[in-house]
Amino acid sequence: MDFAIAPALTIDVVPVGMSREPVLVIDDVLQSPEALRGVACAVRPWRAMPPGSFPGLRAGLPGTYARGLIARLHGPIVDKLLGGVAMRVVRFECSFSMVTLSPAELAPLQRVPHIDIARPDRVAIMHFLCGPPFGGTAFYRQVETGLEQVGPETRDRYIAARTAGLSKLRPADGYPGAELPGYVRTAAVAARFNRVLAYRSCTLHSGVIEDASLLSPDPATGRLVTTFFVDYAPA
């Protein structure tokens, strides 16, 4: 299967929020992205995630694609997101992912922005295999604390404010939107077929789900992406 990456990539560095946190936006990454979507349509099994975690289904990725993408993005990630010092990949997790839950099915924590981990050395990579109708990814600031990134030293403050803020959610609040009690949306990057985003996992973010009627468990028609969580350490 051909998962070749385009020989020349244009990498936009988008500063997000008051912290000017860099987010990488890279279009037209794979030469044949339809081949990867075809794999997703054939793969079995798709697994439902535990209640309160990722709001949908996940499945395994082809290893050649996963390793190739991480290797190709290593230089830009280290240079733009991790300070430019020599780093190495120590571990990674990756999967096909599809958001499938309706807003009414969401747990409280799925209705507010989140971080993946309170560490500065993990990077999230998302590869959209769906288009603009499926929203994209948004970034946030927590109003009470002013936090846009959360590290070990600020994790307790972030969690305390998040817990207190859950009581302010309105009955109509589903997936986090542009206006959400306790948070300010600082930026949003639209979904685009064959677009990759990369950002530090300690950055407050959420998927943008503006039309939940489009959500489907069918990879051919649903909100199909690949997701990576990549841990780095000094080389």
SULZICOR-V651061 format. One record per residue. N is the residue number from 1. RES is the residue in three letters. D_FIRST is the distance of its C-alpha to the first C-alpha in Angstrom with 2 decimals. Layout:
N|RES|D_FIRST, N|RES|D_FIRST
This chain:
1|MET|0.00, 2|ASP|3.81, 3|PHE|6.36, 4|ALA|9.10, 5|ILE|12.53, 6|ALA|15.19, 7|PRO|17.45, 8|ALA|20.54, 9|LEU|21.00, 10|THR|24.27, 11|ILE|25.31, 12|ASP|28.29, 13|VAL|30.47, 14|VAL|32.32, 15|PRO|35.46, 16|VAL|36.08, 17|GLY|39.46, 18|MET|42.70, 19|SER|40.95, 20|ARG|38.75, 21|GLU|35.79, 22|PRO|32.81, 23|VAL|29.66, 24|LEU|26.67, 25|VAL|25.26, 26|ILE|22.25, 27|ASP|20.95, 28|ASP|17.96, 29|VAL|15.92, 30|LEU|12.28, 31|GLN|11.91, 32|SER|9.77, 33|PRO|11.01, 34|GLU|10.99, 35|ALA|7.29, 36|LEU|8.46, 37|ARG|11.59, 38|GLY|10.18, 39|VAL|9.03, 40|ALA|12.57, 41|CYS|14.13, 42|ALA|13.05, 43|VAL|13.64, 44|ARG|17.07, 45|PRO|19.48, 46|TRP|20.35, 47|ARG|23.40, 48|ALA|26.49, 49|MET|27.78, 50|PRO|31.41, 51|PRO|34.13, 52|GLY|34.82, 53|SER|31.50, 54|PHE|28.37, 55|PRO|29.35, 56|GLY|26.46, 57|LEU|23.39, 58|ARG|20.64, 59|ALA|17.59, 60|GLY|15.34, 61|LEU|12.42, 62|PRO|9.27, 63|GLY|11.08, 64|THR|8.99, 65|TYR|9.27, 66|ALA|12.85, 67|ARG|14.05, 68|GLY|12.84, 69|LEU|14.61, 70|ILE|17.65, 71|ALA|18.01, 72|ARG|17.88, 73|LEU|20.40, 74|HIS|22.60, 75|GLY|25.08, 76|PRO|25.69, 77|ILE|26.05, 78|VAL|28.50, 79|ASP|30.37, 80|LYS|30.71, 81|LEU|30.67, 82|LEU|31.96, 83|GLY|34.79, 84|GLY|33.39, 85|VAL|34.38, 86|ALA|32.23, 87|MET|30.00, 88|ARG|27.36, 89|VAL|24.91, 90|VAL|26.51, 91|ARG|24.35, 92|PHE|22.01, 93|GLU|21.12, 94|CYS|18.27, 95|SER|17.24, 96|PHE|16.39, 97|SER|19.94, 98|MET|21.96, 99|VAL|25.69, 100|THR|27.38, 101|LEU|31.01, 102|SER|33.78, 103|PRO|36.28, 104|ALA|38.87, 105|GLU|36.76, 106|LEU|36.41, 107|ALA|38.26, 108|PRO|40.52, 109|LEU|38.31, 110|GLN|35.41, 111|ARG|37.78, 112|VAL|38.23, 113|PRO|36.08, 114|HIS|34.82, 115|ILE|33.61, 116|ASP|30.87, 117|ILE|33.06, 118|ALA|36.31, 119|ARG|35.07, 120|PRO|34.40, 121|ASP|31.72, 122|ARG|28.89, 123|VAL|26.56, 124|ALA|24.73, 125|ILE|21.56, 126|MET|20.60, 127|HIS|17.75, 128|PHE|18.85, 129|LEU|16.62, 130|CYS|19.95, 131|GLY|22.80, 132|PRO|26.47, 133|PRO|28.04, 134|PHE|26.62, 135|GLY|28.77, 136|GLY|27.27, 137|THR|28.65, 138|ALA|32.34, 139|PHE|34.35, 140|TYR|37.87, 141|ARG|41.11, 142|GLN|43.18, 143|VAL|46.65, 144|GLU|48.87, 145|THR|47.41, 146|GLY|45.97, 147|LEU|42.79, 148|GLU|39.48, 149|GLN|37.97, 150|VAL|39.03, 151|GLY|39.53, 152|PRO|41.27, 153|GLU|44.63, 154|THR|44.26, 155|ARG|42.35, 156|ASP|45.54, 157|ARG|46.89, 158|TYR|43.67, 159|ILE|43.57, 160|ALA|47.29, 161|ALA|47.02, 162|ARG|43.97, 163|THR|45.83, 164|ALA|48.96, 165|GLY|47.10, 166|LEU|45.52, 167|SER|48.95, 168|LYS|48.90, 169|LEU|45.91, 170|ARG|46.97, 171|PRO|46.32, 172|ALA|44.17, 173|ASP|41.89, 174|GLY|38.36, 175|TYR|35.34, 176|PRO|36.72, 177|GLY|37.81, 178|ALA|39.46, 179|GLU|42.80, 180|LEU|42.92, 181|PRO|46.00, 182|GLY|45.89, 183|TYR|42.99, 184|VAL|42.50, 185|ARG|39.18, 186|THR|38.80, 187|ALA|35.64, 188|ALA|32.75, 189|VAL|29.39, 190|ALA|28.05, 191|ALA|24.66, 192|ARG|22.58, 193|PHE|19.09, 194|ASN|16.78, 195|ARG|19.82, 196|VAL|19.99, 197|LEU|23.31, 198|ALA|24.47, 199|TYR|27.95, 200|ARG|30.02, 201|SER|29.98, 202|CYS|33.78, 203|THR|33.98, 204|LEU|35.27, 205|HIS|32.77, 206|SER|31.70, 207|GLY|29.29, 208|VAL|30.94, 209|ILE|31.19, 210|GLU|33.62, 211|ASP|32.93, 212|ALA|32.34, 213|SER|32.40, 214|LEU|28.82, 215|LEU|27.54, 216|SER|25.62, 217|PRO|23.67, 218|ASP|21.23, 219|PRO|18.01, 220|ALA|18.04, 221|THR|21.50, 222|GLY|22.32, 223|ARG|22.43, 224|LEU|18.85, 225|VAL|18.25, 226|THR|16.70, 227|THR|19.54, 228|PHE|20.16, 229|PHE|23.49, 230|VAL|23.74, 231|ASP|26.98, 232|TYR|28.38, 233|ALA|31.40, 234|PRO|33.42, 235|ALA|31.98
